[in-house]
C-alpha cells in the first residue's frame, strides 16, 4: 500500500477519534472542576498526547500490515447462500457487498492524495507560523535588544533562589513589549517592558516576575514547543485546539498558584494582573506571558477561589458520547435479513365523540426569585512598596565575563555573576582579607587588590551609589504613603466584613427560603400537568370529576405558597435598602483610596526616573570597570585567583 494512502486513512480516522477524545477530556474537565489545576492540566496533556499517538500508531500498524501482506489490503466478504445449490449439490457461494459503503470508500480512496496534499500544505503553513514565532523570540532575546537593570536582576535572582531554580535567569528591559515574557529552555530569560519597570509598583512587578519564574521552574517553554508541534500535525481538528487552549489556561493557573504560594499574597498578584490588563498585548504564544489564559477569570480566582460553575456547554460532550455509543451499538447489533411482513390491520369503527373536556388551567409559573444586589468589588489593599536595596547589585550580562566587588569591612558585595561564581567568591573572602575585585574572563579568574585600581573602581561606582541613596529616600516616601493606603484598605476590609456578616447573610438566608418555596410550587405545577396528561388519555366522566377534585386540592395547596412568596419578597425590600445604605461608606473609602493612589503614582513615576538613571549609571560604571580590568591584566595588577 502506498504511504500516501496510509497517512490519508490515519488522518480520516482521527476525525472520529479526535471527537471522542475531545468529548472525553471535556467531560473529565467538568468532573474535575473542583480539583487542583495540576490534575486538570495532567488530564488535558494526556488527552493531547493521545491525539498525537493514535494517528501515529495507525500509520505504523497499517505500514506493518501492508508489508506483511505484500501491499494487498482489499478483503472480500463471502456468505454462504442458505437456499442456492450448485450443480454438484454443494452450497453455492454468493458475494455479498454493501454498494453504498463501497462507493464511499472508493470515493475517499481516490481523493486520498488530495487530502494528504492539503494536509501537507496546511501543516507547512502552521510550521511557518511556528518558525516566525521562534524568530520573534530569538530577536527579542538578543543581548543588543534589551537593557540591563541591576536592581531588578538582583530581585529576580533572589526570587529564583526561593523557587529553587539552579539556573541563572537573566532579566532584560525591553521598550517594544507589552507584558513580561519568559523564553529559553537551557538559558532562560525574563523580558520586562520598560513601562512596567517605571510605572508599576515594585511589589506588583515582583508578583509578575514570580509568575514567570513559575513557568521556568516547570519547564513550560519546552512543553509549549511540544504542544505547538502537535498543533501543527493535527491542525485540522477542533478538538486539538480546544484541548490545547485548556492546557494553556490550566498552565497559567498553576503558575499563579506557585507564585501565590511563594509570595503568600494572592491579592498582590491579582492587583498586578488587573493593572496589566490595561496594556494592549501582541506577544507570541511561544513565549509565556503573564497575561496568558483568561485574565479576568484568573483575577477572580485569586481574589475569590470558587468552584467552576456548571455550564450548559457540558451537554455537548455528553450528547456526543451518547451519540457515539449509540452508533457503536447499532453497528454491533445483528441485522435481520428480511423482517416478517406485518399482519393486516383491520380499522376499528370510529368511537363516539367524547364529551368536551373541562379547560385545563395553565401551569402556574413559579415567581422569579429576586437576585441579591451585587456588592461592589473591594480593591486589594496596595502592598507596602519595598525599600530599594543598595547592595548587593546583580547585573545580567554575558556569563563568560563576570565580576564581584568585595568590601573587606562590609557584608555586602557588588555582583554581576551567576550563582556558582557568587559561592566561589564567598569562599574566597575567607582566605583573602581586605578589599578586592574578582572577575572572570572565559574560564580564567583574576584578583585585583591594588589600592589605586580599587580607588578608581570606587570612583566609577560613586554615581551609582548616589542614585541608589536617592532611590532609598524615595522608597521611604513610598512606604509612608503605602501605610496610609494600608490603613484605608483595612477600613475597607472591615466594612466589607460587616456587610457580609450582617445584611448580606440575612438576605442570602431569605433567598434560600424563597427558593425552597419556588421548588414546592414547581412540584405542585408538575402534579397538575401530569393530571392533565392523564385526563387527555382517558376523558371519561369519572376521570373528569376526579381531575376537577384534584385540581381544586392542588390550587388550595398553591395559594399559601404564593402568599408566603409574596411575604418573603416584601421582607427582602428593607434588607436590600439597608445593604445599599451600607455601601455608602465603601464608596467613600473608595474615593479616599483613589485620592491616596495619586501621590503613590507620582512617587512611582519618580522612582521609575531614578531607576532609568540608575541603569544608565551602572552601564557607565561597568564600561569603566571593564577598562580597568583590561589595563590590570596588561600591567600585571590582576593576578590569577589563588587555588583553594
HELIX and SHEET records of a PDB file:
HELIX    1   1 UNK A    3  UNK A   31  1                                  29    
HELIX    2   2 UNK A   37  UNK A   68  1                                  32    
HELIX    3   3 UNK A   99  UNK A  140  1                                  42    
HELIX    4   4 UNK A  143  UNK A  145  5                                   3    
HELIX    5   5 UNK A  150  UNK A  163  1                                  14    
HELIX    6   6 UNK A  194  UNK A  199  1                                   6    
HELIX    7   7 UNK A  202  UNK A  217  1                                  16    
HELIX    8   8 UNK A  220  UNK A  233  1                                  14    
HELIX    9   9 UNK A  238  UNK A  263  1                                  26    
HELIX   10  10 UNK A  266  UNK A  276  1                                  11    
HELIX   11  11 UNK A  295  UNK A  303  1                                   9    
HELIX   12  12 UNK A  314  UNK A  332  1                                  19    
HELIX   13  13 UNK A  419  UNK A  428  1                                  10    
HELIX   14  14 UNK A  451  UNK A  501  1                                  51    
HELIX   15  15 UNK A  503  UNK A  537  1                                  35    
HELIX   16  16 UNK A  541  UNK A  635  1                                  95    
SHEET    1   A 2 UNK A  78  UNK A  85  0                                        
SHEET    2   A 2 UNK A  91  UNK A  95 -1                                        
SHEET    1   B 4 UNK A 170  UNK A 174  0                                        
SHEET    2   B 4 UNK A 189  UNK A 193  1                                        
SHEET    3   B 4 UNK A 181  UNK A 183 -1                                        
SHEET    4   B 4 UNK A 288  UNK A 289 -1                                        
SHEET    1   C 6 UNK A 393  UNK A 394  0                                        
SHEET    2   C 6 UNK A 413  UNK A 416  1                                        
SHEET    3   C 6 UNK A 401  UNK A 406 -1                                        
SHEET    4   C 6 UNK A 436  UNK A 441 -1                                        
SHEET    5   C 6 UNK A 444  UNK A 448 -1                                        
SHEET    6   C 6 UNK A 638  UNK A 640 -1                                        
END                                                                             
